[in-house]
Amino acid sequence: MNYSEVPLTNNEAHHKFEMFVDGHRSFIDYMLKNDKIYLVHTEVPQELEGRGVASELVEKALQYIEDHHLKMVPLCAYVQHFLKRHPEWNRVVA
């Protein structure tokens, strides 16, 4: 399935980027300080694992970060792994 049509929500109250797929919530915890956003933890429910949801979630979050002129600090191991596979996104790394 292509998740490009699934919207990303910035849940500012809880400091999470969220995507809802098939009734399940995937999210990235973040901390925002000035113009830097620290991506702390990515979580995808077991029901969605192996379907490309985490990758799509990270890509949408990085696009959001770029669109809002922020710089990102990748504390999350999954985000670090994603950046190794997609070095073009290093443009948003602080």
N, C-alpha and C positions, 0 to 999 in steps of 0.2 A: 504494500500500500504506500502511496505517496502522501506524506504528511505536510507537504508545502502549503496546503490550504488550511491546515489547523492553525488557528491564531495563537500567538504568544501573548500572555497577559503578564504585565508587571504588577505584582501584588505588593505595592509599596508598603502597606501596613505591616506585612509579615516578611519583607525583604526577600521575596522569591520571584523568579521568573517561572511561570507555570504554563503547561500545555495539558489540555484534557483530550484524551484519546480513548474511545470506546468506554466512556464513563470512568476512566482512571486518570488520576492526576500525577504528572511527572513534573519535577521542579528542580531549579538550581537555587540554592541559598546564596545570598550575596550580602556584602557590607559595602555601603557607600560612604566615602570620605572625600570631600571636596570634589575634584573631577576624576577621582579614581574609584573604580568598582572592583571589589575583591570577590571573585567567584570561589565560594568555599566548598560546596558539596552539590553533586548532581545525584538525583534519585529518580529511578524509573521503577514502577511496580513490577513485580515478578510476571504478571500477566502480559506485560508489554515487552519484556526482555527479548533481545535478538531480533527486533523488528525495525531497528533504525530510529527509534524514537529519541534516544539520548543524543544521537548525532544531530538530528533535526532541531532538537531543543537548544543545543549549544550553538548551532549555526544561527538560529533566530536570535538568541541572546546576544551574540557577537554583532549581528546586524543592528540590533537595538542600541548597543553600546556605541557603535560607530555613528549611527544616525543622531545620537544625542551628544556627540563630541566628548565622550568619556574615554578614559584609558583603563585597561583591564589588567588586574593582577591575578594570574591563574593559580590559586591555591589548591583547587580540586584536581586530584590525580586524573580523572577522566578528561577534564578540560585540557590538561597538559598533554595527554595522549592525543586528543583531537588536534591540537596545534602541531604536533609532530607530523600528523597525516595531512594537515591543511596549512602549510606554512604561510600561505597568502594572508591568513588572519593575524599573523604576527604584527601587522600594521596597527592593531588596536591594543597591543601589549604595552604596558607602561614601562 
